[in-house]
């Protein structure tokens, strides 16, 4: 049995694709018979099983699928080959695209973007202006918020909270707040430098276009800044981070 139909009301998105407002044909999951929902390109974008629904002015198109008990609402957009499933929520002005998956009890909200091959699942939350992309995974009770970026092959999980202007990148494995630190206001352009635990137990650094280990960071600083004040600041910061990430014996 179909739970919804496409109405004749439509909008055209920025790609020139017609998206049709949906209308509920049966009652389910708090949705009433005849209730209007958001916009989808085709029936395949929203499963007829479960209580999944697209609300308000939200849009789902391309080969994207919303199923299970998931909800897409507000002005959110889900497109490409993205999947939103389980009890997941995508709301506000959030975008989920590419091959990204949002599942479990995860929530993507605010102006957040999840794209590429990224995965957000469990009870994780991505909000604010945060970006999760590439092959990154955010899971457990983790939260990525503010202007933070999680990308590359990074994993953020457990009870970690990545926020502010932090950039967690590459082979980062952040399972709690003790696994990353960011410092703002260093260098010639007062940039943000992020230090984080790596999969192999080492310390990674993301600073502007640079990504590498703590040792490689020191080498790059001396190559770029010589023995000047900027180099001294960065090297002192590196020393502090080495101490910060060193586990106490016993």
Beta strands, then each sheet from edge to edge (+ up, - down):
strand 1: 4-12
strand 2: 18-24
strand 3: 36-40
strand 4: 53-54
strand 5: 59-60
strand 6: 65-66
strand 7: 71-72
strand 8: 77-78
strand 9: 83-84
strand 10: 89-90
strand 11: 95-96
strand 12: 101-102
strand 13: 107-108
strand 14: 113-114
strand 15: 119-120
strand 16: 125-126
strand 17: 131-132
strand 18: 137-138
strand 19: 143-144
strand 20: 149-150
strand 21: 155-156
strand 22: 161-162
strand 23: 167-168
strand 24: 173-174
strand 25: 180-186
strand 26: 191-197
strand 27: 203-207
strand 28: 210-213
sheet 1: 1+ 2- 3+ 5+ 8+ 11+ 14+ 17+ 20+ 23+
sheet 2: 4+ 7+ 10+ 13+ 16+ 19+ 22+
sheet 3: 6+ 9+ 12+ 15+ 18+ 21+ 24+
sheet 4: 25+ 26- 27+ 28-
end
